[in-house]
Structures are given as C-alpha cells and as structure tokens.
C-alpha cells in the first residue's frame, strides 16, 4: 500500500478519492484550506491555503504518490480574482512538483481539464489539438501551464495528466453544470440553449472518475495523458429533458441561434487500460436531487 497526498480535499473529485483510496488501505494525507467542512474519517488532513502563497514545510516527507486536484474556485471571476487563479492553479503546482522531486515520489497525477481541447465534431482523443493560447482564457490557460510545468518534471517520477470531462455527483456545487440545470428546472428558470439542442457532452459520475484514478495508481507506469469521461453522450437539451421527466416538471427553454461546439471525450484509452464507467446519469438523478440546495441560481 502507498502513502498518497491529495490536494484540494474538499473538492468533488478529491473528497471522493480520499474515501475510495482509504478503503483500499492506502495511507491518505489531504490538504484543505477549510477545516470546517465535512471530512473523511481516517484521512490525515493538513491545513494549507494555496491562494496565500503558502509554504510546504508541513507536508509529509514520505509520500509515494501525489494527486494534485486542487483548483481555484474563482475561475469565473477574472480579472478580479486572477491572483487566486494564479496562486492555486500555477504557483502551487510548481511548488508541489518541487516538493515531489525533493522527496522522490514515484508518481504525480495532475488533474487538468477536458476543456483545453479544440472543439471538433468527433470525440476528442488525447493526441488531438488543444485550444490556442488566445482561446483558452485564464482558467484553462492556467491548466495548460500546470500541464507544461508537470511535463518538465516527468524525468523525476511517473507523470499522468488527467483531463476530466464534466464530473458530476451529489457533493457538486449548485453552480456546476448538471446540478445547475436541475436547479433551473426546479425553480422554473429559463435555460438558454445554443442551436437546437445545445452542445453534446459525455459527463462522468465522480465515483466512476475516482475508480478510474485508482487504476492509474495501480496499473499505469510511465508518462501518460488520460481523458476521463462517461459512456453516455447527451446534448444539453437531452439532459434537461431527462431531468424534467424525472422531476415531473417541464423545462423552460430559450433557444439562441449560435454556433454549437460539442465537447465529447474519447475514452478508448481509459476503457482499455483502466476502467469502464458504470453509473448512468438517469440513475444518479435521485441522489443529485436529494443533495441540491433549493435556491435561486445566482
């Protein structure tokens, strides 16, 4: 079993990873900036706020694997919160890579984003083109910076860059895509759809995403880039229709005559080498509804 450090412990993916990896008998250390939130029993928590130019001297010196899942929560607030985005998504990544090099970790897993790819009609493979720097914006640009920094350190340890496509789950914030759509329908709020159906995506449940990453730990050696996405592909309208049927409420749409750029991750590598997603969106709607905060979407 391994000693594993996970950053951003209160995030949707990191929280699930703490739980799943602890059950597999790993020793888990996890960083968080907020000790007031719920914790996974048995995890060794370390208070660390990446946004405040923190030092890493309190981190353990015997770690086998680092999973860098922390990300700025201020990604919609550019340029007002650009310092937070820089500190959390770029500066902390550099410091964590240096930490990993100095203590000689075996594997570093960097959680990036599927949003970095150039859009195309077919599903997107790991080798496909990325957006141009001028198209990225600061948040996705910071993720590409994190990838570049990580790849510079790949000679010191195995490096796996993970690009998730729309992870969802009950601990997700109301402002994130699928729970936001559900909240809109519950509150009879207008949902704006580009084109006839909106973009098509293949979201993945957080439990499936976590189990795929556990396979990265046990099965992948060397350096890789891995798409993390679901088996099912939906347009935004189809997701809303499914949620509406489940809730017994009819979504209210406003259709916008605008270009539609799908974002569908090819998961051939994931399925062949790691894990095939099991959870269907329709089967997750009950837990999403139970977890949603019933409030007007900001």
Secondary structure, DSSP 8 states (H G I E B T S, - for coil): --EEEES-TTSHHHHHHHHHHHHTT-EEEEEES-TTS---TT-EEEE--GGG----TTS-S--SEEEE----S-TTSTTTTHHHHHIIIIIHHHHHHHHHHHHT-SEEEEE--GGGB---SS-B-TTS-B--HHHHHHHHHHHHHHHHHHHHTTTTSEEEEEEE--EE-TTS-TTSHHHHHHHHHHTT-EEEEETTT--EE--EEHHHHHHHHHHHHHH--S-EEEEE--S--EEHHHHHHHHHHHHT---EEEEE------B-B--HHHHHHT------HHHHHHHHHHH---S---
